[in-house]
Amino acid sequence: MTVATPTLSAPNLAHAVSADVLRRAAFAVGKRLFAAVAVVFGAATLGFLALQLLPGDPVDWLLGPSMTASPTLRAQVRADYGFDRPVFEQYLSYLNQLLHGHLGSSYQLQQPVATLILDQLAPTAELAVAALLLALFIAVAVAVSTAGRRPRLRAGASTAELVITSAPQYWVGILLLTAFSFQLQIFPVAGAQTPAALVLPAITLALSIAGVLSQVLREGLEAALTQPFIVTARARGSSLSAVRLRHALRHAGAPMLTLTGWLTGSLLGGVVPVESVFGRPGIGALVLQAVTSRDMPIVMGVILLSAVVFVVISTLVDLLHLALDPRIRTNGD
């Protein structure tokens, strides 16, 4: 006795496939949103705890070191800013402010933190994008030209990458300033008024990133060049350069793409010494001034900005992974 297996008609099958695709898409979006909220929440919580662990009285940070105040005034300031409340109550109040889109006001500048950050965001974004593009160009050029080449050439490139990655960024910036600004007088010493003023800061920030990316990309290229599809491409008449650029580079790009996303999310930390050395306006200069004057709302605002940037970059990296490797689309996660 045989049992008939039910079959789906074409419309029902299409509807089932569409429902499954929508279910997976909704799950992926929900997972990404949950991760984004968790990252921002974690950054806010860690920043608040770090603020509580700092030595000193926050009232002194508000009033400034040069101002003497009576006990009555200090008590009034403490009550106005909620410093007299329990720490957990202050934490809940801070989260409530964040949910309403309020980052607080600067202690010293007496302006909204969001306004101060937005005013300084453009120069920092300009520097970060220029440095990232330059780092990617250097990394791809160095890795493609040295992967699988003569051992001496590869060893020389690896040594140079190790040196430039280990060197402090402020030290590299000072060397570039001394050579190209003070002696040769090719580029401006400080400021951000002209495109030429962006060259040296972008190079300073890009070199350490390029050193790491080129090492990762070279290893991926050398592993890809040993794969069978490379032999097949060569047998079809493709030149070695074409095989490197069209096949091996795409195969080796996934690890570099992941690392690029992580490094891009941490660029805000790297711009602080670079903007300070070159006297550029931006988030780095704002953070340095805030840390010096204990202006903690600004520091907290920049921490949250870094978390949001990291979430956005991670999302873009995931989308690029889908474009590079279509096999990921079939993953049920």
N, C-alpha and C positions, 0 to 999 in steps of 0.2 A: 504494500500500500504506500503510495507516495503522497506527500503533503505539498500542496501548491504554495509556492513562495509568493507573497504579495509583492506587487511591483508598483512603482510610482509612475504616474503619468508625467509627461514633460513639464506641464505647468506646476504640478505638485513638487517635482524634483527641483525645479528652479526656485520655487518658494522656500524649500528646505535649505538649499544652498545659501540663498540670500539671508535667511534667518541665522544660519550658522556663522556667516561672515559678519553680520551685525552683532551677534553675540560676542564673537572674538574681538571685534573692534571696540565694543563697549567695555569689555573686560580690560583690554589694553589701555584705553583712555582712563578708566577708573584706577588702574594700577599706577599709571603715570601721575595722575593727580594726587593720589595718596602719597606717593613718594615725594612729590614736590612739596606738599604740605608738611610732611615729616621733616624734610631737610630745613625748610624755613623755620619751623617750630623748634627744631633742635638748635639751629643757629641762634635764635632769639633766647632760648633758655640758657645755653652755654654763655652767651654774651652777658646776660643778666647776672648769672652766678659769678662770672669773672669780675663784674662791676662790684658785687657785694664783697668779694675777697680782697679788693684793693685796699691798702692801708690809707688811713687818713679820714677826715670828716668831709662828706660831700658838701656841707655848708661852706667849708673853706674853698672848695672848688668853685662854688657859685659866686662867692663874694670876692674871690681873688686874693692872692697872697699879700697885696699891698694895702688892703682895706681892713681897718679895725672896726668891729661892730660890737654893740652892747649885747649882753645876754638876752635882753628882750627882743632885739632885732634878730638874733640868731635863732631864737625859739620860734619867731614868726616865720622866718624863712623855712625852717625845718617843717613847720606845720603846713605851710602853703604848698610845698613840694612833696608832702607825704612821707618824709624821712622818719617821722616819729611813729609811723605805723609798723606792724609786724612785717617781716620780710616776705612772707607768703602773700600777704594782702597787697604789698607793693608789686609783687610778681603778677598777680591776677589783674591789677590795675594796668600794668604795662601791656599784658596780652590784650586787654580790652581796647587800649589805645591802638594797638597794631591792627586789630580787627576792624577798627573804624578808619584805618588809613592814616593815623597820626603817629609820626615818629618822634614827637616831642620838639622842644625848642633848645637851641644852643645856650649853654650857660653863659658864655662870654659874649657872643655876638647878638644874643637876644633875637634870633630869627628862627623860623621853622627849619628843622633839619632837612626836610624834603626840598625846600627851596635852595638851601645852601648846596646840597648834593647835585641838584639839577643844574645849578649855575656852573658847577665845575666838572660836569660829566662829559661835555663835548671834547675838551682837550685830552682827557684821559682816554676816551673811546677812540679818538683819532690816533693817539700813540699806540694803543693796544692793537688796533686793526692793522696799522702799518707794520708793527713789529711782527705780528702773526704771519702776515703775507710774506714778509721778507724771510722769516724763519722757515716757512714751508718751501719757498723757492731755494734757499741755500741747502736745506736738508735733502730735497729731491735731487738737486744738481750734484751734490757731493756723493750721495748714496748710489745713484745710477752710474756715476763715473768711476766709482771705486769698487762696487760689489763684484766679486769674482775676478778682479784684476790681479795684477802682480802683487805678491805679498808685501813688498816694500811700500808700494803706493797705499795699500790698505792699512799697513801699520802706521804710516805717516799720518793718514787721515784720522785714524783712531786716536793717536797721541794728541793731535791738535784738538779733537773734539773733547778729550778728557781734560785738557788744560783749560779750554775756554769754558767748559761746564763748571769746573771747580773754581774758577776765578770769581771773586765777588763782583757784582754788577757795578757797584760804585767805583771800584778800582778800575774796571774796564772803561767806565765813563770818564774818569779823570784822565786816563791815558789818551783817549780819543780827543778830549778837550785840549790837552796839552799839545798834541800833534797837529790837529786840524783847525783849531780855533786860535790858540795863543801863538803858535809858531808859523804855520802856513796861512792862517787867517782866511780859510776857505768858508767855514761855517760860523754862524753867530755863536757867541759864548752862552747866552741865556735868552729866555723869552720864547714866545710862540707866535710871533707876528707874521712870519714868512714861512713858506714851505721848506726853505733851507734849514730852518731851526728844528725841523722834525727829523732830519737825517741822522744826526749823531745819537739822539735818544732812541730812535727806532733800532739802529744798529746795536746799541748797547743792550737793549732788551731782547733783541732777536737772537744774538749770538748764543747765549746759554740755552735757549729753547731749541735752536737749530742743532746744537751739539747733541742733545738727547734724541731728537727726532731722527737725525741721520744715522745714529747707531742702531736704533730700532728698525728703521727702514732697510738698512744694509743687510741686517740679519734676515729679515723677511725676504729680501730679493735673492740672497744667496740660497735660502731654502727653496724658494720658488723655482730658481733656475735648474734645480735637480729633479723637478717633477716631470712626469711623462708628457704632459701637454706641451711643455717647452720643446721636447724632442720632436713631437708631432708638428709643431709650428715651424721648427727649423727644417724638417723634412719637406714641408710644403714650399720652401724657398724663401721664407722670411729671414731678413738679416738679423744679426744679433742685437743691433740697436733697436730695431722694430719689436723684437721679442721682449726686450727689457721694458720698453715703454708701453706697449699695447697689452701684454699678457702678464709678465712678472710683476710689473708695478701695481697693477690692479689687484693681483692676488696678495701682494705684500702690503697693500695700503690699509687693510682693516686694523691691524695693531697700531699703526701710526695714527690712524684716525681717532682711535680710542684715547691714545696718549695726548693727541692734540686737544681733544675736548677737555681732558683733565688739566692740561697746562693753561688753556685759555681761561678756564674757570678760576685759576689761581693768579692770573695776570695782574689783578688789582693789588695783590701783595707785592709784585715785582715793580710796579710803577712808583712806589713810595721812594725808594732810594734814587731811582733814575730821574724822577721829576725834581727831587731835591738837588741832585748834582748839577742839572742843567737849568735850574731856576725856572721850570715850567709851571704854569698854573694847572690845576687839576685836582683829582681826588686825593692823590698822594700828598700834595702840599697841604690840603685841607686836613687829612688825617694826622700828619706830622704836627701841625699846629694844635689840633685837638688833643693829641696825646701829651704834648708839652704843657698845655694849660689845663689838663684833666677835664676837658669838655666831653664828658662821656656820652651824652646823647648823639653827638656826631659820630663817635666811634661805633656806637651801637647801630646807627643808621647805615654806616659803610659795611658793617658785618652782615646786615640783612641784605644789602645790595649785592654783596659777594655771593650770598646764598642763592638769591634769585638768578644772578648771572650763571652760576653753576648749574642750576636746574634747566635754564633755557638752553645752555650749550649742550648739556647731556641729552636733551630731547632732540636737538638738531643732529647730534652725532648718531643717535639711534635711527633717525630718518635716513641719514646718509648711508648707514650700514645696510638698510633695506635696498638702497639703490645699487650699492656695490655687490651685495650678495643676495640674489633673489631667493636663495634657499631658506633665508630667515623668515620669509613670508609664510612658509608652510609650518612654522613652529606654532604649536598650540598655545604657547605662553603669551 
